[in-house]
């Protein structure tokens, strides 16, 4: 004996399954739209991109379209921006993304609703350091604060590179004229403070240029010239070997400047908020790319 009610339930269940299957088929399309939009931003702004792979994970088609993404995974062999260049490769995982997708498609800057976290591993070459003004700026900030504290006059960093297992810094100062120094890098305070260690001084030609090198040596810093990168940046692992610097850690990108209600406690000789500087770079990349798009 057949019961019409049961047949209706079965038909409804079959219809629901078809709807779920259709929704599952549509899910990749929403993600493809977002991936395409984000890739366009990167390609439009970057000076050079090679081996770009971008993948997005969202719990549903609705969440993808609404911009609430579980994570974004980004890999590349080369990415060259005006302030920063990486040609040794990188792998990044971005979490906490909440996008206003319509704002991106409308080429508007208010795309990110809240800060997001970027964890990754990056490999810098000597040429990357030379070409990256962002690297030169942080070294400039460290040496400016150090020379000022020791009453050594003004200093200007002209070049930062990697040679062997050490960082090479070329510069000019009132006391040293043209000089070159090399340093190891160290970490402290759970990876929030980076330091120049075992600093060795010379000239860019490898000879003593100083009139009184023994007096200069007495006042120049030689160890633990440190920089607090802020709570929103942490380096978990850092090595320099054979002219390559490999660094792993995280930073937080904020779409707008955070409200500071308390004094910043410096854990190093200077405070240089790397997360804030990277946020400014990301904002500039978005602004310039959306103008071209």
Secondary structure in CASP SS format (residue, H / E / C, confidence):
PFRMAT SS
TARGET T0000
AUTHOR 0000-0000-0000
METHOD secondary structure of the structure
MODEL  1
X C 1.00
X C 1.00
X C 1.00
X H 1.00
X H 1.00
X H 1.00
X H 1.00
X H 1.00
X H 1.00
X H 1.00
X H 1.00
X H 1.00
X H 1.00
X H 1.00
X H 1.00
X H 1.00
X H 1.00
X H 1.00
X H 1.00
X H 1.00
X H 1.00
X H 1.00
X H 1.00
X H 1.00
X H 1.00
X H 1.00
X H 1.00
X H 1.00
X H 1.00
X H 1.00
X H 1.00
X H 1.00
X H 1.00
X H 1.00
X H 1.00
X H 1.00
X H 1.00
X H 1.00
X H 1.00
X H 1.00
X H 1.00
X H 1.00
X H 1.00
X H 1.00
X H 1.00
X C 1.00
X C 1.00
X E 1.00
X E 1.00
X E 1.00
X C 1.00
X C 1.00
X E 1.00
X E 1.00
X E 1.00
X E 1.00
X E 1.00
X C 1.00
X C 1.00
X C 1.00
X H 1.00
X H 1.00
X H 1.00
X H 1.00
X H 1.00
X H 1.00
X C 1.00
X E 1.00
X E 1.00
X E 1.00
X E 1.00
X E 1.00
X E 1.00
X E 1.00
X E 1.00
X E 1.00
X C 1.00
X E 1.00
X E 1.00
X E 1.00
X C 1.00
X C 1.00
X C 1.00
X C 1.00
X E 1.00
X E 1.00
X C 1.00
X C 1.00
X C 1.00
X E 1.00
X E 1.00
X E 1.00
X E 1.00
X E 1.00
X E 1.00
X E 1.00
X E 1.00
X E 1.00
X E 1.00
X C 1.00
X H 1.00
X H 1.00
X H 1.00
X H 1.00
X H 1.00
X C 1.00
X C 1.00
X C 1.00
X C 1.00
X C 1.00
X C 1.00
X E 1.00
X C 1.00
X C 1.00
X C 1.00
X E 1.00
X E 1.00
X E 1.00
X E 1.00
X E 1.00
X E 1.00
X E 1.00
X E 1.00
X E 1.00
X E 1.00
X H 1.00
X H 1.00
X H 1.00
X H 1.00
X H 1.00
X H 1.00
X C 1.00
X H 1.00
X H 1.00
X H 1.00
X H 1.00
X H 1.00
X H 1.00
X H 1.00
X H 1.00
X H 1.00
X H 1.00
X H 1.00
X H 1.00
X H 1.00
X H 1.00
X H 1.00
X H 1.00
X H 1.00
X C 1.00
X C 1.00
X C 1.00
X C 1.00
X C 1.00
X E 1.00
X E 1.00
X E 1.00
X E 1.00
X E 1.00
X E 1.00
X E 1.00
X E 1.00
X E 1.00
X C 1.00
X C 1.00
X E 1.00
X E 1.00
X E 1.00
X E 1.00
X E 1.00
X E 1.00
X E 1.00
X E 1.00
X C 1.00
X C 1.00
X C 1.00
X E 1.00
X E 1.00
X E 1.00
X E 1.00
X E 1.00
X E 1.00
X E 1.00
X E 1.00
X E 1.00
X E 1.00
X E 1.00
X E 1.00
X C 1.00
X C 1.00
X C 1.00
X C 1.00
X E 1.00
X E 1.00
X E 1.00
X E 1.00
X E 1.00
X E 1.00
X E 1.00
X E 1.00
X E 1.00
X E 1.00
X C 1.00
X C 1.00
X C 1.00
X C 1.00
X C 1.00
X C 1.00
X C 1.00
X C 1.00
X C 1.00
X C 1.00
X H 1.00
X H 1.00
X H 1.00
X H 1.00
X H 1.00
X H 1.00
X H 1.00
X C 1.00
X C 1.00
X C 1.00
X C 1.00
X C 1.00
X E 1.00
X E 1.00
X E 1.00
X E 1.00
X C 1.00
X C 1.00
X C 1.00
X C 1.00
X E 1.00
X E 1.00
X E 1.00
X E 1.00
X E 1.00
X E 1.00
X E 1.00
X E 1.00
X E 1.00
X C 1.00
X C 1.00
X E 1.00
X E 1.00
X E 1.00
X E 1.00
X E 1.00
X E 1.00
X E 1.00
X E 1.00
X E 1.00
X E 1.00
X C 1.00
X C 1.00
X C 1.00
X C 1.00
X C 1.00
X C 1.00
X C 1.00
X C 1.00
X C 1.00
X C 1.00
X C 1.00
X C 1.00
X C 1.00
X C 1.00
X C 1.00
X C 1.00
X E 1.00
X E 1.00
X C 1.00
X C 1.00
X H 1.00
X H 1.00
X H 1.00
X H 1.00
X H 1.00
X H 1.00
X H 1.00
X H 1.00
X H 1.00
X H 1.00
X H 1.00
X H 1.00
X H 1.00
X H 1.00
X H 1.00
X H 1.00
X H 1.00
X H 1.00
X H 1.00
X C 1.00
END
